[in-house]
Amino acid sequence: MKMTLHIDDALLARVMKATGTSSKTQAVDLALREMDRRAKLVSLCSSGLGLPPDALKDAIDPAYNLKVMRQLEIPAHYGRKTRSRR
């Protein structure tokens, strides 16, 4: 979906540098996905999943690597859709 947004240039530049994204679209997409992930995590943690505190603490894999998980996500594709010629 194409839209016009007013985004702080310095903030966007910092996000692009911190995440290693090469385009503004990638940076915004990554930021939105991260915020969605965090909101889901907060919701799950707030509910406690019906587990006692010790079980919740043990539920997180110590080898969890956010950077690797982000690289494994299916990237979003943006741009024009090709039209069939009649």
C-alpha positions in Angstrom: 0.0 0.0 0.0 1.4 3.4 -0.9 0.9 6.3 1.4 2.4 9.6 2.4 3.9 9.8 5.9 5.6 12.6 7.8 8.6 11.0 9.5 11.4 12.7 11.4 14.4 12.5 9.0 17.0 12.1 11.8 15.0 9.4 13.5 14.6 7.5 10.3 18.3 7.8 9.6 19.2 6.4 13.0 16.8 3.5 12.6 18.2 2.7 9.2 21.8 2.8 10.6 20.9 0.7 13.7 19.0 -2.0 11.7 21.2 -2.0 8.6 18.3 -1.5 6.3 19.1 0.0 2.9 15.8 1.7 2.2 13.3 3.9 4.1 10.5 1.3 3.3 12.5 -1.5 4.8 13.2 0.6 7.9 9.5 1.5 8.4 8.4 -2.1 7.7 11.0 -3.5 10.2 9.9 -0.9 12.9 6.3 -1.7 12.5 6.9 -5.5 12.7 9.0 -5.0 15.8 6.3 -2.9 17.5 3.7 -5.5 16.6 6.0 -8.2 18.0 6.5 -6.3 21.2 2.7 -5.6 21.6 2.0 -9.4 21.2 4.7 -10.2 23.7 3.3 -7.7 26.3 -0.1 -9.2 25.8 1.1 -12.7 26.3 3.3 -11.8 29.3 0.4 -9.9 30.9 -1.8 -12.9 30.7 0.9 -15.1 32.2 -0.1 -17.9 30.0 -1.5 -19.6 33.1 2.1 -20.6 34.2 3.7 -19.8 37.5 6.6 -17.3 37.4 9.4 -19.9 37.5 7.9 -21.8 34.5 7.6 -18.5 32.6 11.3 -17.7 33.3 12.3 -21.2 32.0 10.1 -20.8 28.9 12.6 -18.4 27.2 15.3 -20.1 25.2 18.7 -18.8 26.3 19.9 -19.2 22.7 17.2 -16.8 21.4 18.7 -14.4 18.9 16.5 -11.6 17.7 18.8 -10.6 14.9 18.8 -14.2 13.4 15.0 -14.3 13.8 14.6 -11.1 11.9 16.7 -12.4 9.1 14.6 -15.5 8.8 11.3 -13.5 8.5 9.8 -13.4 5.0 10.5 -10.0 3.7 7.6 -7.8 2.4 7.7 -6.9 -1.3 6.8 -3.4 -2.4 6.4 -1.8 -5.7 4.2 -1.9 -8.7 2.3 -5.0 -9.7 2.8 -6.1 -13.2 -0.2 -5.7 -15.4 -1.2 -8.3 -18.0 -1.3 -6.9 -21.5 -4.4 -7.7 -23.5 
